[in-house]
Amino acid sequence: MKKLILSMVFVFAFVTVTPISANSTLNTNTAYVDCVAAAFYYQSYLESLGMDPEAANAAADFQYTLCISNNQ
Amino acid sequence: MKNIKYFFNIFVAILTVYSATSQNISGKATYKIQISKDFTMINKEKLKAIPTAYVDEIKKSMTALDQRIKLNIKYIENNLSFNQKEAIYKSISGLDNDGYNGLKEIMIMTGSYGLYYFNKNTNKKLRQIDAYGQLFLISSKLNARKWTLTQESKTIRGYLCYKATSTLVTKNSVGTFYKPVIAWYAPKLPVPYGPKGYGGLPGLILQLTEGDFTFYVSKLTLNPKKQVVIKKPTKGKKVSEGEFLAIGLQSTSHFGKFNH
């Protein structure tokens, strides 16, 4: 599950800095994209508080799971 | 002042050697965690770095995280089993299977997920943890941490404890962060172990504060009739602390730099 989320976050981060069309690489479901983006900012915010990458990643993973389940 | 410090250090060293040679200590210490009264994950300054469209979402999430931490922290218990040669520190809290109440998340945040193994004879510390989708076995030196020993003392569970201070350095994709660490160790319990992988002091750590979290001994059993058996962890990808950090940084390096 973590690997899957991590890879999705990578893809999200990648498309934000490259001209690749999101439509061609990502699920365009708004809730899905929002959950990935929220998890990304969530992890970055936790790291800005000084949390170690592993704990911040696990917390973002949990947040992503919550977000997806709330949007289903 | 320097002389007092010198004699104090000599005193602690003698006490440690005396205790170590006069006792063959083993036992179990259960640690619980207390959170500081003014603890919150909401930091207005840090929130300024979040894109406006996500600020409310992050605020909402952090309020929920605050609640999950305050709710779950009281259920987390970690056990340190030790003898003269080695020790193992791991959680005895029951993990929720679905993970939705957030116990696992809080355990990870408080270093209560996975386990720590110490070996005094080889001066080795191992941390076994499931992270980034795989199991790791992270090795380091037991006495790697630099402590400043002080003469300040207090009694915990009937043991005279001395205060030692250190700094936790955390590196992540945003930068390097420093957190004060305060440990209270008991020279009369001459084993260099403690909670959350902390150790290397001339006595068992009975209380340790790292940032907002305080680990304290809620139960202590010494020299039980049943021998304390410690099993060294062997499973997991073997990495150093530096290699594990590099894996963590790699996981966020693409997206963690927005608020530099």
Interface residues (C-beta under 8 A of the other chain):
Chain A: M1 K2 K3 L6 V9 F10 F12 A13 F14 T16 A37 A38 F40 Y41 Y42 Q43 S44 Y45 L46 E47 S48 L49 G50 M51 D52 P53 E54 A55 A56 N57 A58 A59 F62 Q63 T65 L66 S69
Chain B: M41 N43 K46 L47 A49 I50 P51 Y54 E57 I58 S61 M62 L65 G99 Y100 G102 K104 E105 I108 M109 Y113 I129 A131 Y132 G133 T170 N172 S173 V174 F177 K179 G211 F244 L245 G248 L249 S251 T252 H254 F255 G256 F258 N259
